[in-house]
Amino acid sequence: MTDTERNNRMLDDLFGAATTDPKATPSPELLARVLEDAEALQPQPELLPTRPRVAQAGLWQRLAQTLGGWRPMAGLATTAAVGLLIGFTLVQVVGAQDVTTLVAGDTSYYLAYLDEAYFNLTEGE
């Protein structure tokens, strides 16, 4: 028999004797005191500091911040408006046939082929 087996047998005998001994059971007062001490030693939850909720920026405000502010946004809006203006007025000067030739790329097309009214920069003539 090894020492480990002998120690295990001794422990089994001690545990068997403790379960049958009526004096080995703790009194209800002792259990109440132990539970009271255990509850007193339990960590209490900490209250997290509450921060006021910050309103998030809207879509236009985030877009303006991304593009650099309201001044660049005004420049972009002006550029878009001028581009639309030029696009609509150029349709009257350049005919549908001319645009088709430009897109198709069949021939070389130069600004000289455009309508002469496009290049007329003087007002009285």
N, C-alpha and C positions, 0 to 999 in steps of 0.2 A: 504494500500500500504506500502510495506516495504521500507527501506532505499536503498536496493540494486536495486529494480525496479526503484525507483526515480533517482538514480545515472545513471542507464542505459539509462533512457529516456533523461536525461540532456546530456549525451555523444552523444546519437543519434542526438539530436538537434544541438549540436556543430559541429559534423561531417557533418551534412547536410548543415549547414550554410557555412562551410569551402569549401565544394565542389562547391557551387554556387557563391562564392565571387571571382571575377576576380583578386583581389589584393592578394589572398592567393596563387596563383601559383607562384613559384619561377622564377626569370628571368634566361635566358640562361647563363648570365655571372656568376651568383651565382652557377648554376649547374656545369659550367666549372671549377670554383675555387674549389668547393667541390670535384669533380672528380680528379682534379690535386693534391689536398692534400691527397686524399685517395691513389692515385698511389704512391705518395712519401712515404707514411707510410707502404706500402706493404713490407713484408720481402723479401729480395733478396736471391735467392738460393746460397748456399755456394758451392764453387768448392771443390770437394773431392781431396785430394792429390793422385796422381797416383804413384803407386809403380811399379817398373820394374817387369815384369813377370819372375818368376824363372822356369827354365826348370826342369821338374820332372825327377826323376831317372828312368832308364829303368828297365826291368824285371830282368835281371841278377844282376844288382846292388842292387835292393831291396831284391832279394833272398840272396845275399851275406851278406847284412846287417842283415837280419833275422837270418841267421845261424851263425853270429858272425864274419864275415870277410872272407878274401881270404884264410887264413891259414886253418881254419876248412873246407872250401870248397875243398881245395887241399887234405886234409886228407880223406874226403868223396869220392872224385874221385879216390884216390888211393885204398881205401878199396873196392869200387865197381869194379875196374879193377882186383884186386886180387881175389875177389869173383867170377868174371866171369872166370878167369884163372883156379882157383881151380875147378869150376863147369864143365868146358869143359875137363880138364885133368882127373877128377875123373870118367867121363863116360867111358873112355878107361880102367880104372882099374876095376871098378865095372861093371859087365855085365848087360844086360837088365833083365835077370832072377833074379839077385840079387836085382835089384831096385824094381822089382815087388814084391818080397818077403818082402822087407822093407816097401813098401807102403801098401800091403795087410795086413800085421801083422798076418799072419797065424801061423808063428813059431817065436821062439826067434831068434834073429839075432845078432851076436856079431861081433866085428871088427876082430876077429880071422878067420872068414869065408871069409874075403876079399882075393883078390889075393895076393900072397906072394910078388909080385913085388912092391906092394904099401908100404910094410914095409921094403924093401931093401934100406937102407940108405947109404950103402957103395958103392963106385963107381966101384971098380974093380971086384966085384964078380958077 
